[in-house]
Amino acid sequence: MKDQNYAAMSEHAHADGVYPFPAVMQTRTIEANGTSIHVRVGGHGPAVVMLHGFGTTGDMWGHLASALIEGHLVVAPDLRGLGLSSKPDGDIGIMVGFAVAATHPERVSRWVAIDAPLPGIGPWDQITQDPAMWHFGFGGQDMERLVAGRERIYLDRFWNELSRDRKRFDEAKRQHYAALYAQPGAMRAGFAQFLAFSQDATDNRTFLGQGKLQMRVLALGGEATFGPMIGAVMRCVADNVEDVIIPDCGHWITEEQPAATTKLIVDFLHRRS
């Protein structure tokens, strides 16, 4: 059955639009910490929680959910403030997977980090000085007013500049995500993720001070973006790291190389050792 899933993924590797979730998955609204979280959930077995980054929502995980649904409980939320989750004033930082693994290691047996370095860990100063990372300090009420009604222009910069081939983040996907980020409060929440980097860095160093992660970690880096840096950063925080550079790929790994990336993740989760 896994081979069939991989074949299907190859056939639809660059189909326009967001890849659909399996029909058996349901959507739920979970009330937590003063907000409502929109979640897609389905399947049975060990839980796999899929966390998206900025520029997409939980909708990005259709390929991986399709490959895992038969043997896992698949959980794909829209993060607080984004997608169809509510948008309260209090927001979160970004790269939340490490925070979960560090604070609840007993609940995380394996962790996959996808082309996202950790604030405050490893060569972070090098990253923040890169001109391509101009958006790290972009935010606040004036910035929100500038982007209001122009969300697509702002997001196109991310999708274009961080892609190996911008055509792979196709027009249908762009329209889908731009509409979600145009909702009231969504861009404010997105800006807040980046403006929280300094607090993220402090928190991450505190987590690291308690010891490195002991679970197995898979670090995936896009060849055209962070590449080997992801593995280097993960080795700063974890003792058991396997890293892979995804060829012919930028930052949008699940969009640019969905079949190859999904196979790597499925094999990693199914491996016994």
Buried (B, 14 or more C-beta within 10 A) or exposed (E): EBEEBBEBBEEBBEEEEBBEBBEEBEBEEEEEEEBBBBBBBBBEEEBBBBBBBBBBBBBBBBBBBBBBBBBBBBBBBBBBBBBBBBBBEEBBBBBBBBBBBBEEBEEBEBBBBBBBBBBBBBEBEEBBEEEEEEBBEBBEEEBBEBBEEEBBEBBBEBBEBBBBEBEBBBEEBBEBBBEBBBBEBBBBBBBBBBBBBEEBBEBBEEBBEEEBBEBBBBBBBBBBBBBEBBBBBBBBBBEEBBBBBBEEBBBBBBBBBBBBBBBBBBEBBEEEE
